[in-house]
Amino acid sequence: MTTTLAATALTALLEGNRRFVEGRPEHGHDVGAAAAASGGQTPHAVVVGCIDSRVPLEAIFDQTFGSICVVRSGAHVLDRAVLGSVEFAVSALKVPLVMVLGHERCGAVASTVEAVAAGVRPPGALAYLIDQIAPAVAEVPADAPDVAAAAMRAHVERTVRFLTDVVGDSAEVVGAVYDLDTGRVELRA
């Protein structure tokens, strides 16, 4: 049953992205829609994405109030708060789909590529982000045509594998990449 619900949720996200890309979204963000959803929530997906201001998750999937849970951190890095939020959405809200969404030209990934290449570790909490993304950078050959793009994709795949272990059979976990230039979301195989 989870697989069917996850497939339905994934279809809703991808159809919403298609409407967004085509410039014909169905869901505006007005107070009437917020009030209509205020009585309770039955979201069909949780999207784990980046804090990048160019990637507004409800908008790029053309989703209305109450339809998706959104968890954001730099380069969709997982920490206890993010993991707890995903676990809550899956266990308490019965969300059947978890999507990990990376995006092109991610600043956190680019900063990690630079830090790894220079052999430096920044001070403060930024070091945590770098530490979490660095294993994906290490998977990419240093002479790759676009190390940051390849590292972002590797980071998405690593995050999907980790979250799959976390949620088990309770939800489907998929990876995807958002193209900043076209607005299109592409699933990762």
N, C-alpha and C positions, 0 to 999 in steps of 0.2 A: 504493500500500500504506500509506503514512504516513497518508493521509486516513482509511482504514478503521480503522487502529489508533487514530488520534486520536479518531474518532467513538466507538469502543468505550470509550476512556479517559474521554471526556466523559460518556458514558452512565453509567459506573461512578461518577463523581463526583456527577452529578445524582441518581442513584438512592440513593446514600449520603446526600446532603443530604435527600432526601425521607424516608428512614428516620429521620434525626436529627430533622427537624421533627415527624414523627409520633410521636416518643418510643419508637421500636423499633429502636435501633441493633443491628447484628450483631456489631460488633467492639469488644470491651473491650480495655483495654490492660493485659494481664497478662504476667508474665514468661514464661509458656509460649509465647505468641505471639511474643515477642521472641526467644526461643531458636530457635523454628521458622524464623525469618527470618534467623538469624545467619550462615548458610552462604553467602549471596550475595544480590544484590538484582536485581530486574527490575521497577522501578517503571513504572507506566503513565502518570504525569503528573508535572510539576513545577508547583507552585503558588507564585506570587510574591505574597506578601501583606504586610500591615502587622504591626508589632510589637505592636499593641493586644492586651492580655491578654484581652479579651472575644471574641477571634476565634481560637480554637484550631483550626488548619486540619485536622489529622487527625480531630478530633472532629466538626466541622461537615460533613465529607464522609464520616463513618463509615468511615474507612479504617484498615486494620490495618498492622502493621509491614511495611516493605518495599514498600508499594504506591504511595506518593507521595514525591517529594522536596519539601521545604519550604524556601523561601528567604524570609526576612523582613527588612524594613527599615521605617523610619518612612514611612508612606504609600506603601509599595512602591516607594520611590525606587531608581532604578538607579545603582549605582556599579560600579567594577571588580570588586569581590568578588561582587556579585550577578550581574553579567553573566558572569563566569567560572563561577559555580555553575550558571547556566542552560545555558551552552555545554557544560559538563561533562556535565550530565544528558542533554542532547540528543545530544552526540557520543559520549561514552563509554558511557552507559547506554542509549542508543537510545530515550529517552523520546519518544513521538510527539505529546504534547500539553503545551503551556505555557498555564497559566491565570493571568491577572493578576486578582487579587481585591481590589477596593476595599471599603470598608464605610461605612455610615452613621455620622455624627457622628465622623469621623476628627479627632483632635486635631491632627495635623500639618498637615492641610489647613486646619482652622479657624485655626491659628496663622499660616499663610501668608496667609490672607484678611485677618487683622488686621494683619499686618506690611505687606502691600501697601497696604491702606487708609490706614495711618498713615505710610507712606513710610519705614519703618525697616527696618534689617537687623540681626538679632540677632548677638551675638558668637559666636565659636567655630564648631564643626562644625555646630551647628544652622543656621547660615547656609547651609550646603550644601543641607540639606533644603529650606529656604525657596526658595533659588535654583532648585532642580529642580522644585518644585511651582508656582512663580509663573507660568510660561507658561500653565498650565491656568487659573489664576485670571484671567489677562488675557483669556482667551477668553470669559469669562462677563460679561454686562452687569452693571454695578454695581447696577442696580435690580432684578435678578432676585429672585424671592420667597425663594430660599434659595441664596445665592451659594456657600456651602461645599459643599452637596450637589451643585450643578451643577459646581463646580470638581473635586470628587472624581471625578465621572463623566467629565469632560473629561480628567482626569489618567489615569484607567484607559485611555481611548481613545488618548491620546498614548503611553502605555507599550506598549500592544498594537502600535501602528504601529511603534514603535522596535524591539521584540523581533521582530516579523515580519521586519524588515530584517536583524536579527542572525542569526536561525536559518534564514532562507531557506525552502527546500523541505524541510528536515530535520525539521520539526515544525509542527503547526498551533498557532496562538496565538489564544486567545480571551480576552475580558474579561468580568468578572462583578462583581456587587455583592452584598455580604452585608448583610441587614437585621438589625440588632441586636435588634429587638423580636420578630420572628417566627422568626429562625434560618434563613430561606429565602435561597437564593442564586439570583439572577436573572441570566441571561446578558445581556450588552450586545450590541445588534445592530451 
